[in-house]
Amino acid sequence: MNQYKKALVTGGAGFIGSHLAKKLLAQGMQVTVLDDLSMGKEENIPDGAVFIRGDIRFEDDMMRALDGVDIVFHEAARVSIRSSLKEFYDDADTNFMGTLNLLKCCADSGIKKIVFASSMAVYADSRTPDPIAENYTPEPIAPYGIAKLAAEKYCLQLAQQAGIDCIVLRYFNTYGKGQTFTPYVGVITIFIRKLLQNEQPMIYGDGEQKRDFVHVDDIVSANVLAMQSSVSHGIYNVGTSKATSVNEIADILCKKINPDIKPYHVEQHSGELRYSIAGIDHISNELGYKPSFEIIERIDEVIDYYRD
Ligand SMILES: NC(=O)c1ccc[n+]([C@@H]2O[C@H](COP(=O)([O-])OP(=O)(O)OC[C@H]3O[C@@H](n4cnc5c(N)ncnc54)[C@H](O)[C@@H]3O)[C@@H](O)[C@H]2O)c1
């Protein structure tokens, strides 16, 4: 049962936020989107949502966006582990200070619940491709993960202090239609775009690094479950528990798009995890989450999307 009427989706012009906003509207909720369009696009915002172009770091923008809202889905962020190594100040300014501004504003706004989009980047690198649970070592290897980890701790503590429920969702590698394109985020999107331009996909290192690729619809369903749940505070991984190597992804996509093209390898860069696979027992048991999609079932729709 959903007790909430009006949601704020920060970053709702971006990839995950726009899919989520659409789902909430379809469930009959009112939705406000706050986005500065630094990466997101206005055309991503679903019809029916109220759009406020503004910055999560600015109190005036945030207070305007929170008007009448009872639940916040905080998706807005600078989303690049790799860029955060050089641009650590800007990364922390948005991902950490922007989240603190949200918390400060929420405390006076009658908000009942915050669902915070965190990341698998909060974990230490794993030595094996076995799924890791939420109590796995929180020792991020890049500034992006450090800011997300600090932000989730502030969310949980300050929300509790203000009598607000708070659920932290640690998304693993999310893919799907409409992923925001940058050269650094979303290996599936990057490879598809390269192959459609008849260019070789570039793989860092030996390509045997393994990821948990989760469809954006599953991420959205985890958010909806977090909203509906009576759990007041918690941290949950959102993934599939399945490990797929970057080589396997390249192989699948080359075969599907252009079998004459082969990927090439360049030197491994710092800040990249070797293995990052979600243990999902906690979210399955407590929120009733179950990933619905195998990557092979949903990859064609992403290829078709970029072909169009
Ligand atoms: N995509 C993934 O694989 C993945 C994995 C783990 C966690 N996440 C998290 O999920 C969330 C959504 O990611 P996404 O893939 O949709 O990224 P995205 O870049 O598509 O969306 C982020 C949105 O935030 C907006 N934004 C950035 N800075 C802002 C600011 N200062 N004020 C207002 N808006 C701002 C951007 O314009 C963009 O529309 C992020 O918090 C990200 O860290 C994503």
The ligand as an SDF file (V2000), in Angstrom:
LIG
                    3D

 44 48  0  0  0  0  0  0  0  0999 V2000
   23.8030    4.3970  -13.8170 N   0  0  0  0  0  0  0  0  0  0  0  0
   24.3810    3.5520  -12.9600 C   0  0  0  0  0  0  0  0  0  0  0  0
   24.9020    2.4870  -13.3550 O   0  0  0  0  0  0  0  0  0  0  0  0
   24.4020    3.8610  -11.4830 C   0  0  0  0  0  0  0  0  0  0  0  0
   25.0200    2.9370  -10.6210 C   0  0  0  0  0  0  0  0  0  0  0  0
   25.0530    3.2170   -9.2560 C   0  0  0  0  0  0  0  0  0  0  0  0
   24.4550    4.3600   -8.7590 C   0  0  0  0  0  0  0  0  0  0  0  0
   23.8750    5.2500   -9.6200 N   0  0  0  0  0  0  0  0  0  0  0  0
   23.2580    6.4580   -9.0520 C   0  0  0  0  0  0  0  0  0  0  0  0
   21.9470    6.5830   -9.5690 O   0  0  0  0  0  0  0  0  0  0  0  0
   21.5890    7.9590   -9.6970 C   0  0  0  0  0  0  0  0  0  0  0  0
   21.0690    8.2400  -11.0970 C   0  0  0  0  0  0  0  0  0  0  0  0
   22.1020    7.9490  -12.0430 O   0  0  0  0  0  0  0  0  0  0  0  0
   21.8400    8.0230  -13.6290 P   0  0  0  0  0  0  0  0  0  0  0  0
   22.5720    6.8940  -14.2330 O   0  0  0  0  0  0  0  0  0  0  0  0
   20.4190    8.2000  -13.8990 O   0  0  0  0  0  0  0  0  0  0  0  0
   22.6720    9.3520  -13.9850 O   0  0  0  0  0  0  0  0  0  0  0  0
   22.2630   10.5770  -14.9340 P   0  0  0  0  0  0  0  0  0  0  0  0
   23.5000   11.3700  -15.1360 O   0  0  0  0  0  0  0  0  0  0  0  0
   21.5120   10.1010  -16.1210 O   0  0  0  0  0  0  0  0  0  0  0  0
   21.2420   11.3830  -14.0030 O   0  0  0  0  0  0  0  0  0  0  0  0
   21.6890   12.2640  -12.9920 C   0  0  0  0  0  0  0  0  0  0  0  0
   20.8850   13.5480  -13.1480 C   0  0  0  0  0  0  0  0  0  0  0  0
   21.2770   14.4490  -12.1140 O   0  0  0  0  0  0  0  0  0  0  0  0
   21.3050   15.7500  -12.6690 C   0  0  0  0  0  0  0  0  0  0  0  0
   22.1930   16.5770  -11.8380 N   0  0  0  0  0  0  0  0  0  0  0  0
   23.5260   16.4740  -11.7030 C   0  0  0  0  0  0  0  0  0  0  0  0
   23.9820   17.4140  -10.8490 N   0  0  0  0  0  0  0  0  0  0  0  0
   22.8930   18.1100  -10.4390 C   0  0  0  0  0  0  0  0  0  0  0  0
   22.7130   19.2050   -9.5520 C   0  0  0  0  0  0  0  0  0  0  0  0
   23.7570   19.7870   -8.9100 N   0  0  0  0  0  0  0  0  0  0  0  0
   21.4670   19.6780   -9.3540 N   0  0  0  0  0  0  0  0  0  0  0  0
   20.4020   19.1280   -9.9980 C   0  0  0  0  0  0  0  0  0  0  0  0
   20.5150   18.0870  -10.8430 N   0  0  0  0  0  0  0  0  0  0  0  0
   21.7510   17.5880  -11.0590 C   0  0  0  0  0  0  0  0  0  0  0  0
   21.8030   15.5710  -14.0890 C   0  0  0  0  0  0  0  0  0  0  0  0
   21.4560   16.6410  -14.9570 O   0  0  0  0  0  0  0  0  0  0  0  0
   21.1100   14.2670  -14.4820 C   0  0  0  0  0  0  0  0  0  0  0  0
   19.8800   14.5070  -15.1090 O   0  0  0  0  0  0  0  0  0  0  0  0
   22.8390    8.7540   -9.3060 C   0  0  0  0  0  0  0  0  0  0  0  0
   22.7280    9.1620   -7.9670 O   0  0  0  0  0  0  0  0  0  0  0  0
   23.9540    7.7360   -9.4440 C   0  0  0  0  0  0  0  0  0  0  0  0
   25.0570    8.0500   -8.6170 O   0  0  0  0  0  0  0  0  0  0  0  0
   23.8340    5.0280  -10.9700 C   0  0  0  0  0  0  0  0  0  0  0  0
  1  2  1  0
  2  3  2  0
  2  4  1  0
  4  5  1  0
  4 44  2  0
  5  6  2  0
  6  7  1  0
  7  8  2  0
  8  9  1  0
  8 44  1  0
  9 10  1  0
  9 42  1  0
 10 11  1  0
 11 12  1  0
 11 40  1  0
 12 13  1  0
 13 14  1  0
 14 15  2  0
 14 16  1  0
 14 17  1  0
 17 18  1  0
 18 19  2  0
 18 20  1  0
 18 21  1  0
 21 22  1  0
 22 23  1  0
 23 24  1  0
 23 38  1  0
 24 25  1  0
 25 26  1  0
 25 36  1  0
 26 27  1  0
 26 35  1  0
 27 28  2  0
 28 29  1  0
 29 30  1  0
 29 35  2  0
 30 31  1  0
 30 32  2  0
 32 33  1  0
 33 34  2  0
 34 35  1  0
 36 37  1  0
 36 38  1  0
 38 39  1  0
 40 41  1  0
 40 42  1  0
 42 43  1  0
M  CHG  2   8   1  16  -1
M  END
$$$$
